[in-house]
């Protein structure tokens, strides 16, 4: 099978994690990097480094790109890639606005191009176990999500603090929640957003209603002070007719991983290792990307899934 030649745009997540993963997928062949600050290096492992993504995309050997640059750069890169018939693996958010993601999906109509968006949570082991072994067997009454985090600004990209640049609470965090809720439980509508958010922008309380089965979903999100003694967690409680389930993880480090509980008893625990929890989900998304290109199939999560996520974010941010 002919290898897929890949160019990676973005130094932090793109080089440090995605390249590390992509090396383990034999169908991919990384032939180019693009990042501005690379010191005196002109190559890494004999792979050419570009400082301008436009020049990189002129390389006719590139079949696919990975976009892991700031979201405000994504639209122009995607438009150029589509024009040059290059397949696209994109870090979330796809763009910095709903209007921009509509432009992207319109450009992709009737194009024989394949695309994946790196929404990671549904590929986490505990989520997959719950979906495969539990979900279809239970009658859900309600869902309660409690997600608290601590953010150090040290070495943090500045765009991540601003909604209009594709950052902020909605694009950095709530987009994950929206996608995993849609993936597990189907579509929903917004019932309410806490109106005190302007007084306390570090907290977010959202009430949603599942369209198909009519159960309620409550989301409590909070950014904790670095001095707070409260431990950051990500907790998804699923209340069903017979038993209650809980997807739970500490969020103190990138090696923290989700477990699954049934009535407070652990029924699934992932392999204990110190790898970044994102490694295996990224691996699965990249494998899907490779599979979609080689088998000419549209697989999930793709830009059309991202459009649905951006629509909800657009509605929430306008309330």
C-alpha positions in Angstrom: 0.0 0.0 0.0 1.3 3.4 -1.0 2.3 5.6 2.0 0.4 8.8 2.8 2.9 11.8 2.8 2.0 14.1 5.7 2.9 17.7 6.5 2.5 18.9 10.2 1.6 22.5 11.0 2.2 23.5 14.6 5.1 23.0 17.0 3.6 22.4 20.4 0.8 19.7 20.2 1.6 19.1 16.5 5.2 18.2 16.9 5.4 17.1 20.6 2.4 14.7 20.5 0.9 14.2 17.1 4.2 13.5 15.4 5.1 11.1 18.2 1.8 9.2 17.5 2.0 9.4 13.7 5.5 7.7 13.7 3.7 4.6 15.1 1.3 4.4 12.1 3.2 2.7 9.2 0.8 4.0 6.5 1.9 7.6 7.2 5.2 9.2 6.1 5.9 12.6 7.6 7.8 14.7 5.0 7.4 18.3 6.3 7.0 20.4 9.5 5.9 24.0 9.7 6.6 26.2 12.7 8.1 29.6 13.0 10.4 29.2 16.0 12.8 26.3 15.2 16.1 27.8 16.3 18.9 26.8 14.0 17.4 23.5 12.9 16.5 23.2 9.2 15.4 19.6 9.5 14.3 17.1 12.2 15.0 13.4 11.6 15.8 14.5 8.0 12.4 16.1 7.7 12.3 19.6 6.2 11.1 22.4 8.4 9.2 25.3 6.8 8.4 28.6 8.5 5.5 29.4 6.1 2.6 27.0 5.7 1.9 28.3 2.2 5.4 27.3 1.0 4.9 23.9 2.7 1.6 23.3 0.8 3.4 24.0 -2.5 5.2 20.7 -1.9 3.3 18.5 -4.4 4.4 15.3 -2.6 2.1 16.1 0.4 -1.1 14.1 0.4 -2.4 15.1 3.8 -1.8 17.8 6.5 -2.2 17.9 10.2 -3.3 21.4 11.5 -2.3 22.1 15.0 -1.7 25.9 14.8 -3.8 28.6 16.5 -7.5 28.4 15.4 -7.4 31.9 13.8 -5.0 30.5 11.2 -7.1 27.4 10.4 -9.6 28.8 7.8 -7.0 30.0 5.3 -4.9 26.8 5.7 -8.1 24.6 5.2 -9.2 26.6 2.1 -5.8 26.2 0.5 -5.6 22.5 1.3 -9.1 22.0 -0.2 -8.0 23.9 -3.3 -4.9 21.7 -3.6 -6.9 18.5 -2.9 -5.0 17.7 0.3 -6.7 15.6 3.0 -7.0 17.3 6.4 -6.6 16.3 10.1 -7.4 19.3 12.2 -7.0 20.0 15.9 -10.2 21.4 17.5 -11.7 24.0 17.2 -11.8 23.7 13.4 -12.2 27.5 13.2 -12.7 30.4 15.5 -16.5 30.8 14.7 -19.6 29.1 13.4 -19.7 31.3 10.4 -16.2 30.1 9.4 -17.0 26.4 9.9 -20.0 26.8 7.6 -17.6 28.2 4.9 -15.4 25.1 5.4 -18.3 22.6 5.1 -19.7 24.4 2.0 -16.3 24.2 0.3 -16.1 20.4 1.1 -19.4 19.6 -0.5 -18.9 17.2 -3.5 -15.2 17.1 -2.9 -13.4 13.7 -2.7 -11.4 14.8 0.3 -11.3 13.2 3.7 -11.1 15.0 7.1 -11.0 14.3 10.8 -11.3 16.7 13.7 -9.4 15.6 16.8 -12.2 15.3 19.4 -10.5 12.9 21.8 -13.0 12.0 24.6 -15.1 9.4 22.7 -11.9 7.5 22.0 -10.9 7.3 25.7 -11.0 3.7 26.9 -13.6 4.2 29.7 -16.0 6.0 27.3 -15.6 3.3 24.7 -16.3 0.6 27.3 -19.4 2.5 28.5 -20.7 3.0 25.0 -20.1 -0.6 23.9 -21.2 -2.5 27.0 -23.6 -0.4 29.0 -25.3 2.4 27.0 -27.9 0.3 25.1 -28.9 -1.6 28.2 -30.0 1.3 30.3 -32.9 3.8 30.5 -31.4 7.2 31.3 -33.2 9.6 33.6 -30.7 12.4 33.7 -27.0 13.3 33.4 -24.9 15.5 35.7 -21.5 16.7 34.5 -19.1 18.4 37.0 -15.8 19.6 35.5 -13.3 21.7 37.4 -9.9 22.6 36.3 -6.8 24.6 37.3 -4.9 26.5 34.6 -1.4 27.7 34.9 -0.6 30.6 32.5 3.0 29.5 32.4 3.9 28.5 28.7 0.2 28.7 27.8 -0.6 30.1 24.3 -2.2 33.5 24.7 -5.0 32.7 22.2 -6.4 30.1 24.5 -7.8 32.9 26.8 -9.9 34.5 24.1 -13.2 33.3 22.7 -12.9 35.4 19.5 -9.5 33.7 18.8 -10.9 30.2 19.1 -10.1 29.9 22.9 -12.0 30.6 26.1 -14.1 28.2 28.1 -16.4 27.3 25.1 -13.8 26.4 22.5 -11.1 25.0 24.9 -13.4 22.8 27.1 -17.2 22.9 26.5 -16.6 21.8 22.9 -15.4 18.5 24.2 -18.5 18.1 26.4 -20.8 18.9 23.5 -19.1 16.4 21.2 -19.0 13.5 23.7 -22.6 14.2 24.6 -23.7 14.1 21.0 -21.6 11.0 20.3 -22.9 9.0 23.3 -26.5 10.3 23.6 -27.5 12.1 20.4 -28.7 15.6 19.8 -30.0 18.0 22.4 -31.3 21.5 22.8 -30.3 24.3 25.2 -32.8 24.8 28.0 -30.9 27.3 30.1 -27.5 29.0 30.6 -26.7 30.6 34.0 -27.3 34.3 33.7 -24.7 35.1 36.4 -21.9 34.2 34.1 -21.0 37.8 33.5 -20.4 38.3 37.2 -18.3 35.1 37.5 -16.8 34.3 34.0 -14.8 31.4 35.6 -18.0 29.3 36.1 -20.6 28.0 33.6 -23.9 26.3 34.4 -25.8 24.9 31.4 -29.1 22.9 31.2 -29.7 20.8 28.1 -32.5 18.4 27.1 -31.9 15.3 25.0 -34.2 15.5 21.9 -34.9 11.8 21.4 -35.4 10.6 24.9 -36.2 13.9 26.7 -33.9 13.5 29.7 -32.1 16.5 31.2 -28.4 17.2 31.1 -26.8 19.5 33.7 -23.3 20.9 33.2 -21.3 22.6 35.9 -17.9 23.9 34.8 -15.5 25.9 36.9 -12.0 27.2 36.6 -10.4 27.0 40.0 -7.9 29.4 41.5 -4.4 27.9 41.6 -4.5 28.5 45.3 -7.8 26.6 45.8 -7.6 23.5 47.9 -10.4 21.9 45.8 -9.1 19.1 43.6 -9.9 19.4 39.9 -12.0 16.6 38.5 -14.1 15.6 35.4 -17.2 13.7 36.5 -20.1 12.5 34.3 -22.9 11.0 36.3 -25.5 8.9 34.4 -28.6 8.3 36.4 -30.6 5.4 35.0 -33.7 3.5 36.0 -31.9 0.6 37.8 -28.3 1.7 38.4 -26.2 4.9 38.3 -22.9 5.1 36.4 -20.1 7.5 36.6 -17.2 8.3 34.3 -14.6 9.9 36.5 -11.1 11.3 36.3 -8.9 13.6 38.3 -7.6 16.5 36.1 -4.4 17.3 37.9 -2.0 16.1 35.2 -2.1 14.9 31.6 -1.5 11.3 32.8 -4.8 11.2 34.8 -7.2 8.8 33.1 -11.0 8.1 33.3 -12.4 5.1 35.2 -16.0 3.9 35.1 -18.1 3.2 38.2 -21.4 1.4 38.6 -23.2 2.4 41.9 -19.8 3.7 43.3 -18.0 0.4 42.4 -15.2 0.6 39.8 -16.1 -1.7 36.9 -13.5 -0.4 34.4 -10.0 0.9 34.9 -7.6 1.6 32.1 -4.0 0.4 32.0 -2.0 2.3 34.5 0.8 4.2 32.7 2.3 7.6 32.7 1.5 8.4 29.1 -0.4 11.6 28.2 -4.1 10.5 28.3 -4.5 12.1 24.9 -2.0 9.7 23.2 -4.4 6.7 22.5 -7.4 8.9 21.5 -5.1 10.8 19.0 -3.8 7.5 17.8 -7.3 6.2 17.1 -8.3 9.5 15.4 -5.2 9.3 13.2 -5.9 5.7 12.3 -9.4 6.7 11.3 -7.9 9.5 9.1 -5.6 7.0 7.4 -8.5 4.5 7.0 -10.8 7.2 5.5 -8.1 8.2 2.9 -7.2 4.6 1.9 -10.8 3.2 1.9 -12.3 6.5 0.6 -14.9 6.7 3.5 -16.1 9.7 5.5 -15.4 8.7 9.1 -16.0 10.5 12.5 -15.3 12.9 14.0 -15.2 15.1 10.8 -15.8 18.7 9.8 -19.6 18.2 9.6 -19.6 16.9 13.2 -17.6 20.0 14.1 -20.3 22.2 12.5 -22.9 20.8 14.9 -20.5 21.5 17.9 -19.9 25.1 16.7 -23.7 25.6 16.3 -24.3 24.9 20.0 -21.3 27.0 21.0 -22.6 29.9 18.8 -26.0 29.6 20.6 -24.5 29.4 24.0 -22.2 32.3 23.5 -25.0 34.5 22.2 -27.3 34.0 25.3 
